[in-house]
Amino acid sequence: MKQNMGDQVELCDLKWLHFPDGFPNLEVKKDDALRLENFYGTCIILSLHSPAVIFEQLCLLYALPRMRARNFRVILPWFSTGQTERVEKIGQIATASSLARMLSATPACPTGPSTVVIYDIHALQEQFYFSDNVLVELKSAVWLLKLELDRLRQENPGEEIAITFPDDGAHKRFKAKFEGYPMIVCAKVRDGDKRIVQIKEGEPNGRHCVIVDDLVQSGGTLLECIKPLKDQGASKVSCYATHGIFPKESFNKFIGNDQVHKFWITDSIPTTVSAVAGRQPFEILSLAPLLAEYLRGNSQES
């Protein structure tokens, strides 16, 4: 962020330690704490990628507005409980709502309600889990992929790129962001006692097909999409997901897999980035340029 914004931003000096019992020992250095109200705005970037790190970050989150931080913005690249938004039986707990309530407890700052900024939240309706105590802005990181695709077009002008969606939901959500690209939509259909992925719309033959979704868990659905694309003549298949979750090191399904040309993910989940950085076919797209443009007020990734 500092490299992208230069003199437009100052980094706050924090003491981020733990007491012998494991609880956080946090401190904003006195000089910085006294200066916060003199800045136009204050921004904190959270990474709630593990239950073990949520509490200590919430402690800092709740403290900064009380130090009179103005125009307080909370950037949360990954809303980590976003896939548990539904209650399908009595007793089930929607932890997406629980996390939204925790973030909604962020105090107002001297200039009004604090703003929570989330990139590619899993379900758009989750914004309504937040209370009116905070403002919520939903953004997308797929613009980073578009920059990569523009670069590929310049390097290989004869190669046609088709944006591919693993299901109707991804198609409805992201299609408007890829105007000018041919599109392919996949869908799961029943084949006897099992469900298989087939191509519902579009023509992959001779094209570099790039599968786009907001997140990837085990990667099974993406691998199922690759087979019919290849069977119908796709020259290459690549994948993009803003959030690479990959529980239980499921990213290993893609390491060295010659069926996948490139796999782009952002750095929204640091544990995944540290595990796959520099390992083909993975390429890491930094969110920093998007965050810098947002803080400058030039954001387009809505």
C-alpha positions in Angstrom: 0.0 0.0 0.0 2.8 2.4 0.9 4.5 1.7 -2.4 1.3 2.4 -4.3 0.3 5.6 -2.5 3.7 7.1 -1.6 3.4 10.4 0.4 -0.4 10.2 0.3 -0.3 7.7 3.2 1.4 7.3 6.5 1.8 4.0 8.3 0.9 3.8 12.0 3.4 2.3 14.4 1.8 -0.6 16.4 3.0 -2.8 19.1 1.5 -6.2 18.3 2.6 -8.7 21.0 1.0 -11.3 23.2 1.0 -11.8 27.0 2.4 -15.1 28.4 -1.2 -16.4 28.6 -1.6 -15.9 24.8 -4.0 -12.9 24.9 -3.1 -9.9 22.8 -0.9 -7.1 24.1 -1.6 -4.3 21.6 -0.6 -0.6 21.6 -0.8 2.3 19.1 2.3 4.3 19.8 1.4 7.5 21.7 2.5 9.9 19.0 0.4 8.2 16.4 -2.6 7.9 18.7 -2.5 11.7 19.4 -2.2 12.5 15.7 -5.1 10.4 14.3 -7.7 13.2 14.4 -5.4 15.4 12.4 -5.5 13.1 9.3 -8.3 13.3 6.7 -9.0 9.6 7.3 -7.8 6.4 8.9 -7.9 2.9 7.3 -7.3 -0.5 8.8 -6.9 -3.6 6.7 -8.1 -6.7 8.4 -7.4 -10.4 7.6 -9.9 -12.5 9.4 -8.6 -15.7 7.8 -8.5 -17.8 11.0 -10.5 -17.8 14.2 -7.2 -17.5 16.1 -6.6 -14.0 14.8 -10.1 -12.5 14.9 -10.2 -11.3 18.5 -7.0 -9.3 18.5 -7.9 -7.5 15.3 -11.4 -6.6 16.7 -9.7 -5.1 19.8 -7.8 -2.7 17.5 -10.8 -2.1 15.3 -12.9 -1.0 18.2 -10.2 1.2 19.7 -9.2 3.4 16.7 -12.5 5.3 16.4 -12.3 6.1 20.1 -8.9 7.7 19.4 -10.8 10.1 17.2 -9.8 8.5 13.9 -11.7 10.5 11.2 -13.4 9.0 8.1 -12.6 5.5 9.5 -12.6 2.7 6.9 -12.3 -0.9 7.6 -11.0 -2.9 4.6 -11.9 -6.6 4.8 -10.6 -8.3 1.6 -12.3 -11.6 2.5 -15.5 -12.0 4.5 -14.4 -15.3 5.9 -17.7 -16.8 7.1 -19.6 -15.8 3.9 -20.4 -19.3 2.9 -22.4 -20.0 6.1 -25.1 -17.5 5.4 -28.1 -19.9 5.3 -30.1 -21.7 8.0 -31.6 -24.9 6.5 -32.6 -26.6 9.7 -33.5 -25.7 13.2 -30.5 -25.2 15.4 -28.1 -24.3 12.6 -26.1 -21.1 13.1 -25.4 -18.6 10.3 -21.9 -17.5 11.3 -21.9 -15.0 8.4 -24.5 -13.1 10.4 -22.4 -13.5 13.6 -19.3 -12.0 12.0 -21.4 -9.1 10.5 -22.7 -8.3 14.0 -19.1 -8.2 15.3 -18.1 -5.8 12.6 -21.2 -3.7 13.0 -20.1 -3.0 16.6 -17.4 -0.8 15.3 -17.9 2.6 17.0 -18.7 5.7 15.0 -15.9 8.0 14.3 -15.9 11.8 14.7 -17.1 12.2 11.1 -19.9 9.7 11.3 -20.4 5.9 10.9 -17.4 3.8 10.1 -17.3 2.1 6.6 -16.7 -1.6 6.1 -15.3 -2.4 2.6 -15.5 -6.0 1.4 -14.2 -7.5 -1.8 -16.2 -10.2 -3.6 -18.4 -11.2 -0.7 -19.8 -14.7 -1.4 -23.5 -13.7 -1.3 -24.5 -10.2 -2.0 -27.4 -10.3 0.4 -25.0 -10.7 3.3 -24.6 -6.9 3.2 -27.9 -6.8 4.9 -26.6 -8.7 7.9 -24.8 -5.6 9.0 -26.6 -3.1 11.2 -27.1 0.6 10.5 -24.2 1.4 12.9 -21.8 1.0 9.9 -21.8 1.7 6.2 -21.0 -1.3 3.9 -19.3 -1.0 0.5 -19.1 -4.1 -1.7 -16.2 -4.1 -4.2 -14.8 -6.6 -6.7 -11.3 -7.6 -7.5 -12.0 -9.0 -10.9 -10.6 -5.8 -12.4 -7.2 -7.3 -11.6 -8.0 -10.2 -13.8 -9.1 -7.9 -16.6 -5.7 -6.2 -16.5 -4.0 -9.7 -16.8 -6.2 -10.6 -19.7 -5.4 -7.3 -21.4 -1.7 -8.2 -21.1 -2.3 -11.6 -22.5 -4.1 -10.2 -25.5 -1.2 -7.9 -26.2 1.3 -10.7 -25.9 -0.8 -13.2 -28.0 -3.1 -11.1 -30.2 -4.2 -14.2 -32.2 -5.4 -16.0 -29.1 -9.1 -15.7 -28.3 -10.0 -15.6 -24.6 -13.4 -16.8 -23.5 -14.7 -16.0 -20.0 -16.2 -19.2 -18.4 -18.5 -19.4 -15.5 -18.9 -22.6 -13.4 -22.6 -22.0 -12.8 -25.5 -19.6 -13.5 -24.8 -17.7 -10.2 -21.3 -16.7 -11.3 -22.5 -15.8 -14.7 -25.2 -13.5 -13.4 -22.8 -11.9 -10.9 -19.8 -11.2 -13.1 -20.9 -11.1 -16.7 -21.3 -7.3 -16.8 -17.7 -7.0 -15.9 -16.4 -8.8 -19.0 -18.2 -7.0 -21.8 -16.6 -7.7 -25.2 -15.5 -11.2 -24.3 -17.2 -14.4 -25.5 -18.8 -16.2 -22.6 -19.3 -19.8 -21.7 -21.6 -21.1 -18.9 -21.3 -24.5 -17.3 -23.9 -26.3 -15.2 -24.2 -29.5 -13.2 -26.8 -31.9 -14.7 -27.9 -35.3 -13.5 -26.4 -38.3 -15.2 -28.1 -41.4 -13.7 -27.2 -41.5 -10.1 -24.6 -38.8 -10.2 -24.2 -35.1 -11.3 -21.7 -34.1 -13.9 -20.7 -30.7 -15.3 -21.6 -29.9 -18.8 -21.4 -26.8 -21.0 -24.7 -25.1 -21.0 -23.9 -22.1 -23.3 -21.0 -21.0 -25.4 -18.3 -22.5 -27.6 -14.9 -23.4 -26.2 -13.3 -24.8 -29.4 -10.0 -23.1 -30.1 -10.3 -20.7 -27.2 -8.3 -20.0 -24.1 -11.1 -20.5 -21.5 -10.7 -18.6 -18.2 -13.0 -19.9 -15.4 -14.1 -17.1 -13.1 -15.6 -17.3 -9.6 -15.5 -15.4 -6.4 -13.8 -18.1 -4.4 -12.4 -21.6 -4.5 -12.6 -24.2 -1.8 -11.4 -27.7 -2.6 -11.3 -26.9 -6.3 -13.4 -29.9 -7.3 -16.0 -27.9 -9.3 -13.2 -26.1 -11.3 -11.6 -29.5 -12.2 -15.0 -30.8 -13.2 -15.4 -27.8 -15.5 -12.1 -28.3 -17.2 -12.9 -31.7 -18.6 -15.8 -30.7 -20.9 -14.0 -27.6 -21.9 -11.0 -29.6 -23.0 -13.2 -32.3 -24.6 -14.8 -29.6 -26.7 -11.6 -28.2 -28.0 -10.4 -25.5 -25.6 -6.8 -24.6 -26.4 -6.1 -23.7 -22.8 -8.0 -23.5 -19.6 -7.1 -21.1 -16.8 -8.8 -20.2 -13.5 -9.4 -17.1 -11.4 -10.8 -16.8 -7.9 -10.6 -13.7 -5.8 -10.3 -15.8 -2.6 -8.2 -19.0 -2.7 -9.3 -20.8 0.5 -8.0 -24.4 -0.3 -8.6 -26.1 3.1 -6.4 -29.1 3.9 -3.9 -28.0 1.2 -6.3 -28.8 -1.6 -4.3 -26.5 -3.8 -2.1 -29.5 -4.4 -4.7 -30.7 -6.9 -3.5 -27.9 -9.2 0.3 -27.9 -8.5 1.9 -29.4 -11.6 -1.5 -30.1 -13.2 -0.9 -29.7 -16.9 -4.7 -29.3 -17.6 -4.5 -25.8 -16.0 -2.5 -23.1 -17.8 -2.7 -20.4 -15.1 -4.5 -20.1 -11.8 -4.9 -16.5 -10.6 -5.8 -15.7 -7.0 -5.5 -12.5 -5.0 -3.6 -12.0 -1.7 -6.8 -11.8 0.3 -5.9 -14.9 2.3 -2.2 -14.7 3.4 -1.9 -18.3 4.5 -2.8 -19.5 1.0 -0.4 -17.0 -0.6 2.5 -18.2 1.5 1.7 -21.8 0.5 1.4 -21.4 -3.3 3.5 -18.3 -4.1 6.0 -19.2 -6.9 4.4 -22.6 -7.6 2.9 -23.2 -11.0 0.2 -22.7 -12.2 -0.5 -20.1 -9.4 0.0 -16.4 -9.9 -0.8 -14.0 -7.1 -2.5 -10.7 -7.9 -2.0 -8.0 -5.3 -5.0 -6.1 -4.0 -2.8 -3.2 -3.1 -3.4 -1.2 -6.4 -7.2 -1.5 -6.0 -7.1 -0.5 -2.3 -4.9 2.5 -3.2 -7.3 3.7 -5.9 -10.2 3.2 -3.5 -8.6 5.3 -0.8 -7.8 8.0 -3.4 -11.4 8.1 -4.3 -10.9 6.7 -7.8 -12.5 3.4 -7.2 -14.3 1.7 -10.1 -14.5 -1.8 -8.8 -18.1 -1.7 -7.6 
